[in-house]
Amino acid sequence: MSKASQVKKFAYAVQRVAEMRKDPMFTVAQLKQIASDAKINIEKFDDIITKLNDNGYLLKKGLGTYKFQIID
């Protein structure tokens, strides 16, 4: 699976969890668990987080905490 498709798949997985929990805040451990559950390559996890952060979908809010911006 290409990096772009992994980023997209991960973003939608995080969105589903955020909507179910009604909470857009995630720790790095929670994000890694979502990636694992979605069968995303964990070796590229930091690259995926950086890409989503650069594009404004996953905003760093503090040490090890991120806020997911819902995708329309």
N, C-alpha and C positions, 0 to 999 in steps of 0.2 A: 504494500500500500504506500502510495506517495506521501511525502510530508504534508502537502496541502490537503490531501483527503483525510489524513490523520487529524490535522488541526480542525477541520470542519466537523468530523465525526465527534471529536472531543468536545467542541463548543456546543454541539447539540445535546450531547450527553449531560454536560454541566447544566445547560438550560433546563432540561427535563427535571433534574434533581432540584434545582432552584425553585422551579414552579411547584413541584410536589411539596417541598418543605416550606414554601412561601418565605424563603430567606435566601438572599443572594450572596451571603457571606460564607467563605470557605477557608479552611486551613489548607496548608500544603498537603498534609496527610489525607484530608478528605478528597482533594483533587487527585492525588495519586490513586486513591481507592476507586474513584470514578473512572480514571483512565484504565486501571486494571480490569474493572468490570466490563468496560467497553472494548476490551482487547486492543488497547492502544499500546504501541511500543514504548515501554517505560524508559528505555535507554535514551530516547529523544524527548523525554518529559520536559526538561528545562527549556529546550528549543521551542516546544509547543506553547509553554507558558509565556515565554518571551514574545512569540509571534502574536498571541492573543492580547498581551499587554500593549505591544506596539500599535495594534489595530484598535485599541480602546474597548475591547470586550471584557477583559479581565484586568481590573485596576488594583494595584497594590495599595493596601490600606494600612499596613503596619508589618511588623516582623512576622513573616509567615502567614499573613492573612490577605485574602483577595476578595474583591467584590465583583460579581459577574453582572455585566450589563446585558439585559435581555435583548435577544436578536428578534427583530420584527419580521 
